[in-house]
Amino acid sequence: MLSLKGTHIFLRALEPEDLDFLYRVENNVEVWEMSSTQTPYSRFLIKQYLENAHLDIYEAKQLRLVICSNEEKVLGLIDLFDFDPIHQRAGIGILISEEEDRGKGYGAEALKMVVTYAFTILNLHQLYANISEGNIGSMKLFEKEGFVQVGVKKEWNLVKGVYKDEFLYQLINICT
């Protein structure tokens, strides 16, 4: 799809070759807070997940895309989740996996492409993101794309013995 090709990156479907990358990302305890993960994933489970990654978003209720540089370096993941075609909404999450690749505009470009895809191809009315307090980079990224903070879930997540608020960001498609 041309809409999933940007200036510096492109987004692609998951491939069986992504097993090692997904294994590293899903088992990186530093990002568990963002995904509400509490236990490691086995290679077997990730392989099963990859075998079902071909399912349509209407079946799986999610879409996970790999963010790649134009040089085909795998940079991260962007997800639509909790896809609800009746109410025309979905959650959105993004991860640039390596620190040295953050702050270079890859996340912004990927987010812009997925927002356009969600609103024009999937005809969604709204997208939302849940962002933990302290994740200033994500807050700035989503605000730059037009997401607005619409709520605070007080002491929502227990992280290393401390309760953290979680902010709800929302983007309404004004064209629907």
C-alpha positions as CSV (number, residue, x, y, z in Angstrom):
1,M,0.0,0.0,0.0
2,L,1.4,3.4,-1.0
3,S,-0.2,5.0,2.2
4,L,2.2,2.9,4.3
5,K,5.4,4.2,2.6
6,G,6.7,7.4,4.0
7,T,9.7,9.6,3.3
8,H,12.2,7.9,5.7
9,I,10.3,4.7,6.7
10,F,7.8,2.1,5.5
11,L,5.4,-0.1,7.5
12,R,5.0,-3.7,6.7
13,A,3.2,-6.8,7.9
14,L,4.8,-9.2,10.3
15,E,7.0,-11.9,8.7
16,P,8.2,-15.2,10.2
17,E,11.7,-13.7,10.1
18,D,10.5,-11.2,12.8
19,L,10.5,-14.0,15.5
20,D,13.8,-12.9,17.1
21,F,13.0,-9.2,17.0
22,L,9.5,-9.8,18.6
23,Y,11.1,-12.2,21.2
24,R,13.5,-9.4,22.2
25,V,10.8,-6.7,22.3
26,E,8.2,-8.7,24.1
27,N,10.7,-9.9,26.7
28,N,12.3,-6.5,27.3
29,V,11.2,-5.6,30.9
30,E,11.9,-2.0,30.2
31,V,8.9,-1.8,27.9
32,W,6.5,-4.0,29.9
33,E,5.1,-0.9,31.6
34,M,3.8,0.3,28.2
35,S,2.2,-2.9,27.2
36,S,0.9,-4.1,30.6
37,T,3.0,-7.2,30.3
38,Q,3.9,-9.1,33.4
39,T,5.4,-12.3,32.3
40,P,7.9,-13.3,29.6
41,Y,6.8,-14.8,26.3
42,S,8.3,-18.0,24.9
43,R,9.6,-18.4,21.4
44,F,6.9,-21.0,20.9
45,L,4.1,-18.5,21.8
46,I,5.5,-15.8,19.6
47,K,5.9,-18.2,16.7
48,Q,2.2,-19.1,17.1
49,Y,1.3,-15.4,17.2
50,L,3.3,-14.9,13.9
51,E,1.4,-17.8,12.3
52,N,-1.9,-16.0,13.0
53,A,-0.6,-12.5,12.1
54,H,-2.2,-12.9,8.6
55,L,-5.7,-12.6,10.1
56,D,-7.7,-9.6,9.0
57,I,-8.1,-6.8,11.4
58,Y,-11.9,-7.6,11.5
59,E,-11.1,-11.1,12.7
60,A,-8.1,-10.4,15.0
61,K,-9.4,-7.0,16.3
62,Q,-5.8,-5.8,16.0
63,L,-3.2,-4.9,13.4
64,R,0.5,-4.9,14.2
65,L,2.9,-3.4,11.7
66,V,6.7,-3.3,11.7
67,I,8.4,0.1,11.3
68,C,11.4,-0.2,8.9
69,S,13.8,2.4,7.7
70,N,14.1,2.7,3.9
71,E,17.3,0.8,4.3
72,E,15.1,-2.1,5.7
73,K,16.4,-1.8,9.3
74,V,13.7,-2.9,11.7
75,L,13.0,0.1,14.0
76,G,10.0,-0.9,16.0
77,L,6.3,-1.7,16.0
78,I,3.0,0.2,15.7
79,D,-0.3,-1.4,16.7
80,L,-4.0,-0.8,16.3
81,F,-5.7,-2.8,19.0
82,D,-9.2,-3.2,20.5
83,F,-10.5,-2.5,17.0
84,D,-14.2,-1.9,17.3
85,P,-15.8,-1.5,13.8
86,I,-19.3,-0.9,15.3
87,H,-18.2,2.2,17.2
88,Q,-15.5,2.9,14.6
89,R,-12.6,3.2,17.1
90,A,-9.3,1.6,18.0
91,G,-6.4,2.0,20.4
92,I,-3.0,2.8,19.0
93,G,0.5,2.1,20.4
94,I,4.0,2.6,19.1
95,L,7.4,1.5,20.1
96,I,10.8,2.5,18.6
97,S,12.8,-0.4,20.1
98,E,16.3,1.0,20.3
99,E,17.2,4.2,22.2
100,E,19.6,5.4,19.4
101,D,16.6,5.3,16.9
102,R,14.4,7.5,19.0
103,G,14.0,11.2,18.5
104,K,14.7,11.0,14.8
105,G,11.2,11.4,13.5
106,Y,10.5,7.7,12.7
107,G,7.7,7.4,15.3
108,A,6.1,10.6,14.1
109,E,6.1,9.4,10.5
110,A,4.8,6.0,11.4
111,L,2.0,7.5,13.6
112,K,1.0,9.9,10.9
113,M,0.8,7.0,8.4
114,V,-1.3,4.8,10.6
115,V,-3.7,7.6,11.6
116,T,-4.3,8.3,7.9
117,Y,-4.7,4.6,7.2
118,A,-7.2,4.2,10.2
119,F,-9.3,7.2,9.1
120,T,-9.3,6.8,5.3
121,I,-9.1,3.0,4.8
122,L,-10.7,1.6,7.9
123,N,-13.1,4.6,8.2
124,L,-12.6,4.9,11.9
125,H,-14.1,7.8,13.8
126,Q,-11.5,7.9,16.6
127,L,-8.2,6.6,17.9
128,Y,-7.1,6.6,21.5
129,A,-3.8,6.0,23.3
130,N,-3.0,5.2,26.9
131,I,0.2,6.9,28.0
132,S,1.9,6.4,31.4
133,E,2.9,9.4,33.5
134,G,6.5,10.2,32.9
135,N,6.5,9.1,29.2
136,I,7.0,12.6,28.0
137,G,8.3,11.5,24.6
138,S,5.1,9.6,23.8
139,M,2.9,12.5,25.1
140,K,4.7,15.0,22.8
141,L,4.5,12.6,19.9
142,F,0.8,12.0,20.2
143,E,0.1,15.7,20.9
144,K,2.1,16.7,17.8
145,E,-0.2,14.5,15.7
146,G,-3.3,16.2,17.2
147,F,-4.2,13.8,20.0
148,V,-5.7,15.5,23.0
149,Q,-5.5,14.4,26.6
150,V,-9.1,13.8,27.6
151,G,-8.7,12.0,30.9
152,V,-6.5,10.7,33.7
153,K,-6.7,7.3,35.3
154,K,-5.4,8.0,38.7
155,E,-2.9,5.6,40.2
156,W,-3.7,3.2,37.4
157,N,-0.6,1.1,37.1
158,L,1.7,-0.3,39.8
159,V,5.2,0.0,38.5
160,K,8.1,-1.1,40.7
161,G,6.1,-0.5,43.8
162,V,4.8,2.9,42.9
163,Y,1.4,3.7,41.5
164,K,1.5,5.8,38.3
165,D,-1.3,7.7,36.6
166,E,-2.2,6.8,33.0
167,F,-3.3,9.5,30.6
168,L,-6.0,8.9,28.0
169,Y,-5.3,10.6,24.6
170,Q,-7.9,10.8,21.9
171,L,-8.0,11.9,18.2
172,I,-11.4,12.4,16.6
173,N,-11.6,12.1,12.8
174,I,-13.3,15.4,11.9
175,C,-14.0,14.1,8.4
176,T,-16.5,11.5,9.5
